[in-house]
Amino acid sequence: MFLTESESQALESIAKEIEAGVDIFHLQTSCNINSKTLFNSELAYTFAAILMAKKGNIDEAIALLNRASTCPFSQSLSVYLGENRTLTRKAKAFSTTVPYDVWVQSPFYKRFKMGTISSLVEGLPSPPSSLESRPLTVIDIGPGNGVLLRELLERLHARHSFGKLHLVLIEQSQAMLDAAIEHLRLNALFDVTFTRIQSFVETLDALALSKFVEHGAVWFTLASASIHHMPKAQKIETASKIRMISPVLAISEFQGNHDLTEADSPELICSVVSFYGYFIQDILRTPETPERIRECIEGLPLSEALTIIGNSRYSRVDYHTTQDQWEEILFKAGYSSVIAKVTVHSDERPVTYTLLAE
Ligand SMILES: C[S@@+](CC[C@H](N)C(=O)[O-])C[C@H]1O[C@@H](n2cnc3c(N)ncnc32)[C@H](O)[C@@H]1O
C-alpha cells in the first residue's frame, strides 16, 4: 500500500545483509544502490538505520540516518538516538496535554480538524427528536483536549439548533479528560451536562456502555483520531458494542498501515517514516517555542513511532489503518452503510479521512 513490490524487495535485500552482519561500508553501498529503486530514495538509509538500532548498533544507525538529510522523521530520530542511545521511548503519549496543545496549532491539524468538522456537519443525519425535558446525547471516544469536539458542536448547533446536550466523554487519560471538560465548560454555547468516563473504551462492556446513555436519545458517537489504538479484532468488537447504543458512528482517522503489517517489514517502516515524517514536519511549523515544539515531537509523533517500530504486533499501541481496511471493519461490526470522505490529501494521496457508519 505504501510500497510497490519492487520497492519492498529492495528493502528486504538490505534487511538480509543486516541479518548477515555486513559492515557499515557495505551497508551504505547497498543502501545507495537500492535507493535508486525507491520512490523516496532516502528511505533505504532510514530503513537500514532502524534495523541497525534495533540490534543495538546506535552509532551506525545515526550515520545512516544522517544520509537521509531531507527526511524530518530521520533527522528527529538521529537527534533522539544521539541523546538517548536507545529506540525505547522516553515519553508516554497523552500523559500530559502539552504535546497535544502544541499540535492543535499546526497547519495539518487545522486542516484535519476543519475537514472532519465539515464532513460531519454535511453528513450526519438530523438529531433524533427528544422530549423537551430530556437532553440529546453525544458520545466522544478520546476527546483529547476537547478542541475539535467543541468546534464541531458549535457548527452542529448553528445547523440544527438543539436544546440541552448531554456529552458522554470516554477518555483513557485523566489529564486529557480534565482538559476536555474544562475547555467545553468554558466555551459552552448551550446547556451542556457531562458523563465522564476515564477508561479505555475497549475495556467497557455493552452493559456499562448502555448505562452511560440513559439520559436521552443518542445522536451519534464520535471517535476522532482515537480508535486506532487497538488492533483489528478489537476495532471490530468495539465498533459493534458502540452500534448497540448509538445509531451513528463517526470516525476520523489517519491513513497508515500499522495494523496488519509485520514487525520490521519494509511496509510497516515505510508507513511509519512517511506518516510521522509528515506529522513532524508540520509540528516544526507551529508558532511555538523551540522547547515546546521539542516536547511535542518527543511526546507525540516520535513516542508513537518508537512504540510501533520497537514492539511486536501485539503491543504497538497505535494501529493506524487504511480507509478500505476501516470500511471492512465497520461492515464486520454490523453497520450496513459506510460513507467515506478524504479530508486531507498530500501528493494526491489521502492522509486523513472520515467515515460515517450507520
Ligand atoms: C490524537 S487524540 C484525539 C483528540 C481529539 N479527538 C481530536 O481529534 O483532536 C487521541 C485521544 O484519544 C485518547 N485515547 C486513545 N486511545 C483510547 C482508548 N482506547 N479509549 C479511550 N481514549 C483513548 C487519548 O488519550 C487521546 O486523548
The ligand as a MOL file (V3000), in Angstrom:
LIG
                    3D

  0  0  0     0  0            999 V3000
M  V30 BEGIN CTAB
M  V30 COUNTS 27 29 0 0 0
M  V30 BEGIN ATOM
M  V30 1 C -4.9760 12.0310 18.9780 0
M  V30 2 S -6.0310 12.3950 20.3360 0 CHG=1
M  V30 3 C -7.5020 12.9210 19.5150 0
M  V30 4 C -8.2350 14.0270 20.2410 0
M  V30 5 C -9.4730 14.5590 19.5270 0
M  V30 6 N -10.4790 13.5370 19.3640 0
M  V30 7 C -9.0930 15.1520 18.1890 0
M  V30 8 O -9.4330 14.5710 17.1500 0
M  V30 9 O -8.4200 16.1700 18.1820 0 CHG=-1
M  V30 10 C -6.4490 10.8010 20.9000 0
M  V30 11 C -7.1230 10.8060 22.2910 0
M  V30 12 O -7.7400 9.5320 22.4720 0
M  V30 13 C -7.3940 9.0290 23.7520 0
M  V30 14 N -7.4310 7.5640 23.6210 0
M  V30 15 C -6.5490 6.7970 22.9600 0
M  V30 16 N -6.9110 5.5260 22.9840 0
M  V30 17 C -8.0700 5.4630 23.6730 0
M  V30 18 C -8.9450 4.4000 24.0440 0
M  V30 19 N -8.6660 3.1560 23.6830 0
M  V30 20 N -10.0390 4.6920 24.7700 0
M  V30 21 C -10.3050 5.9820 25.1310 0
M  V30 22 N -9.4930 7.0270 24.8280 0
M  V30 23 C -8.4170 6.7760 24.0940 0
M  V30 24 C -6.0210 9.6130 24.0310 0
M  V30 25 O -5.7330 9.6440 25.4120 0
M  V30 26 C -6.1280 10.9920 23.4200 0
M  V30 27 O -6.5980 11.9550 24.3130 0
M  V30 END ATOM
M  V30 BEGIN BOND
M  V30 1 1 1 2
M  V30 2 1 2 3
M  V30 3 1 2 10
M  V30 4 1 3 4
M  V30 5 1 4 5
M  V30 6 1 5 6
M  V30 7 1 5 7
M  V30 8 2 7 8
M  V30 9 1 7 9
M  V30 10 1 10 11
M  V30 11 1 11 12
M  V30 12 1 11 26
M  V30 13 1 12 13
M  V30 14 1 13 14
M  V30 15 1 13 24
M  V30 16 1 14 15
M  V30 17 1 14 23
M  V30 18 2 15 16
M  V30 19 1 16 17
M  V30 20 1 17 18
M  V30 21 2 17 23
M  V30 22 1 18 19
M  V30 23 2 18 20
M  V30 24 1 20 21
M  V30 25 2 21 22
M  V30 26 1 22 23
M  V30 27 1 24 25
M  V30 28 1 24 26
M  V30 29 1 26 27
M  V30 END BOND
M  V30 END CTAB
M  END
